[in-house]
Amino acid sequence: MTVTTPDEHVPPTDIADLAAAVRGPVLTPTDAAYAEELAGFNVANQPRPDVVVGATCADDVVAAVRHARATGLRVGARATGHGPVLEGDRHLTVTTSRMTDITIDPVAKTARVGAGVRWRDVVAATAPHGLTGLVGSSSSVGVVGYLLGGGLSPLGRQYGFAADHVLRIEVVTADGVLRTVDASAGSDLFWALLGGRDGCGIVTAIEFGLLDLATVYGGGIFFAGASAAQVLHAWRRWAPTLPVEAGTSVAVLRLPPDPQLPPPLQGQIAVHVRFTFTGDPAIGAQILAPMRAAGPILLENVDVMPVAALDAVHMDPPGPMPSIERGVTVSALPPDAVDALLAVAGPHVASPLAIVEIRLLGGRLRAPQGVPNSVPGRGGSYAVLAIAVPAGPLAAEAAPHVAAVNDAVAPWTDGALLNFVGRVPAVELPALWSADDRDRLAEIRRRHDPAGIFARSV
């Protein structure tokens, strides 16, 4: 572990001192730029900290943490606004969106990125070299939060979680010191950050390995919503037969009448089968053939694509939107589970649910791929996620409909993925980890942050 201690000085204990100690903006709720600084992807999940520090570099984060420690504030970080927020009084939020340095080493096949970098920027930097990181279903998310929470990619069944490829983490710990930790030193802090995500410090930069992969065979097939039952049951039988080189998910979508959508999808309920395959495209087409026959097709966009275009597989909304979400992992997907999901989220239900999806897990997601980490949810066979939009005439029903989806699969639920668990009571989060991992995380956090100034998921 490498430790960098800036010149010792008296911690900034008031706002003026803090503003003088950092290069970026320091804001409070009375400042005009406060709301804009905190704006993020989920506009229904906005923080209200006492102080916001717009960090431009690691030294700004050091100053913010030292100020929080000296003044009794809790600390959280915010990059793109996809993740959780600190709740309650007396806290400081460090926004990292200005920390956007990217360094690609095409020979070593590594990338080092600042805490504010989004995946789309990494994809653009690696594609010219025929390389890629394990980007998720949307490239609009921040790299650091995605990696620390595990990082589930459409390519994950072949390559594992994205966290399995992290090499080095630069983090400011509760004592206001910038440290560099990696797997080679057997660092417990490295293990806890990768999968535990919260409660050990604020990450300022992260380095990870890249893959030699320029193209994949993939995309999606949209079926008419009326065929949801036959498509979901066909997918349930087909998905477990896939090789690890293939990834898939299926989703029931309630699509808005958005003119930017293809005309067959505007304002429709559709069933979206997503597919990726890293092998021979001709073999991929043969593997996908049974699903092409599963029902009436509205639209299909499956073909050989550059990895840089992987967003086209899931077609997740790219811009800010209000949402309530909850995700779990399940050990099995028998016919009764599909029927239970359709009963609460099928096309016959008037619902604010925008997305109810099932992702096939397994393969090399089941165990760390060479990098020790605390990523939870590896035992799940499928991930089930419900996202509702709390807007329009059914806004008040958003939370109950999300809960109904989770209740429907409760007999088969065996955990959750941290990045997909949603906004749940803090008391429920420790159950994501095994008892041994839970105890180890708690001990590491107590040791590195005895005063508890960082947000914690365990």
C-alpha positions, 0 to 999 in steps of 0.5 A: 500500500502506498500512502501520500500525506499532503503537507500537514496543516490545520484542517479547514473548519469553516466554509471559508477555510474549506473554499480556500483549501480546494480548487473546485466550488464549495457550496451550501443550500443557499448558493445558486449553483447548489442544485445544479452541482448535485443534479444526477441521473435519478431525479427522484433521488436527490441529496440535500447535504449541508456542504458540497465540494466540487472536487477537481483532484485528489487534494480537494478530496483530502481537504473535504474529508479533513473538513468533515472529520474536524466538523463532525460531518458524514461524507459521501461521494457523487459522480453521475447520480446513478447510485445511493445518496446520504440521508439525514442531517449533518453531511458533506457530499463530494462531487467528482464529475470534474475528475475526468483524467483517462490514461490508456496503456495499450501495451499493458492493456490497462486503463486508469481513470479519475473518479468522475469518468463515465464508461462512454469516455473509456469506450471511446478511448479504448476502441481505437486500440481494439480493447474494451473494459467490461462496460455495463448495459449503459455507458452513461454510468460512472466507472468508479461506482460501477466497479466498486459495486461489482459491475455487471456487464452483458459480457460478464458470464465469460469474463466475470464481474468488472471488479474482477479486473481492477488492479489498483485503487487510489482512495482518501481514507477517513484520516484524510490521507490519500492511499494506493491499494492493490491486490498484490499486497493482499490489502484488506482495504482493496478487498473491502472497496471492491464489492463493499463500495461504501464505508472505507473512503472516497476513491479518486482514481482506479486502474483496471485491465482491458480485454482484446475485444473489438466486436461482438455479435449482439443486439435485441429482439422486440416482441409484441407485448401480447406475447409476453407469456410465450416469450418469457417461458421460451426464454426461461427454457432457452437461457440456461442452455447458453455457453459462457460466451453468450449473455442474455436478458429479457425485459417487459418494457412499457415504452413512452410515446417518444418520437425518438423511439422507432415507430413500432415501439412508440407508446407500446408494451414490448418484450425485449430479448437481449443477446451477446455472443463473443464467438463466431457470428454464424454460431451466435445466430444459430444459438439465437434462432429458437428465440427468433421464433418465440413470438411476433417480432416488432423490431430486431437489431441483432448483428455484428457490432463494435463493442463501443456500440454495446449500449444498443443491446439494452437500449437503456434510457440515456438521460435523467429520469425519476425512478424507483427501483429494486433488484434481487437475485434468484436461485432458479426460474421455474414456470411458477416464477415467470407466471408470478411475474406476469401476474403483477407486471404483464401486459394486462396490468395498468402499471407505472413499471417502465422495466421488469427484467431478468438477466442470466447470471452464472458462468464466470460471475460465480467466483472472483477471476483472479482478483480478491474482492467482496462482490456479493450476489455471485450465487444467483442464477438470475437477476430480477430488476423492477424500475417504476417511474413515479410520474403521471396518473399512476405515480403513487403506485410506483413503489407498491408495483416495484414491491409486488415484483419482488414479492412475486419472486420471493420464494426463489430470492437468494440475495441481490447485486449491490448496484441493482438493489435500489433504495432499501433500508440500511438494515437490509443491506448486510444480508447481501453478504455471507456472514463471514464477509459481512463480519470482515467488512464490518471489521475493516470499516471500523479499523479504517473509519472508527468514527463512521464518517463515511456512508456504509452499506454494511 
